[in-house]
Each structure stands twice: as structure tokens, then as C-alpha cells.
């Protein structure tokens, strides 16, 4: 039986705004961390990670698309114009 004590992640409010299983048998954990190393620490301290429940773990940085940054449309258009060149 896995004890559901999420340690540091649980203790720091706002660090884990979302997590859960996907319909394809994988899972998603969104961690709000200031650095890659801190995100890695949170993931490694997850109780399911500790028992190797997640065989493949990937940490990726995500930039949030918001109204304030025009949903990153400028970045998308720049990328598309460079791709065409």
C-alpha cells in the first residue's frame, strides 16, 4: 500500500496545482517550481515516483499562454515565418 503523503509538495501551497491520471494510462503532474532542479526534487519525492510507479518521467518547462502575453501568438507567428524561410 502506498501512503499518500506528498511531503514538500503538499506542504508548499500552490506547488502542485494539478495532477492526475490520463485515459491512456499515463499521468500528468503540473509543478510550479522556480528551477528545473526544484521541479526534479518535487517529482522524485512524489510517493508514486519513489516506488517506480512511473517508469518514464519527463520534466519540461512550460510557458503559460495568457491574455496578457497575447496567448504567445507572436512567438507562434515568428516560428512559422522562420519555418517557411
N, C-alpha and C positions, 0 to 999 in steps of 0.2 A: 504494500500500500504506500502511495506517495503522500507525504504530508504537504499540504498546500500552505506553506509559509514562505512568502516571497521575499523575505529578508529586506535588504536595502531597497529594492524596487518598491515593495509595499510601504516601507517607512517614509519614503520621499514622495509626497503627494505630487501628482502631475507627471511623474516619470513614465508611467505606463498607462497612457490614455486609451489604449486598445490592445486586446489580444484575443485570439480565439482560433478555433479550427476552421479550415476551409473545406468545401464539399469534396475536394479532390484528395483528401487525406493528409494534406499538409496543414501548416498552421502559420499564422501571421502575428507578429508582436511588434507593435509600434512603440519605440522607446524614445523619450525626449531626453537626450544626453548632450552635454557640451562638447564632448570629444569622442572620437572613434574608440579610444581605449576605455572610456567610461561606459559606452554602449556595450562593448565586448564584456566588460565586467558584469553589467546587468544581465546580459544574456547567459553568461556562464554560471551565474548564481541562481538562475531560474531552476526550480526543483525538477522540472521535466528535462532540462538540459543536463543536470547533474547525473541523471540515471540514463543518459544517452537515448532518451525517447526520440529526440530529433536527431536523425542520422546526419542530415545535411543542414548546416546553419550558415546563412549568409547575412552579413551586415552591410547595408547600403545607405548612403546618405541621400536624403530626400529633401528637395526644396519645395516648400509648400506654395501652391498656386492660390493666390488670394485676389480679391478685388483691388487691394492696394497695389499689387505688382502686376495688374492687368492680366492675371492668370498666366503669367510668363509667356504671353503671346509674342512679345518682341523677341525673346530667345528662340522660340519655335520658328518664327519667320527668318531670323538670321541663319539658323541652322539649315532651313530649307533652301535659302538663297545660295549658301555655300555648297550645298549638295548638288545644285544644278550647275554650278560653275565648273 
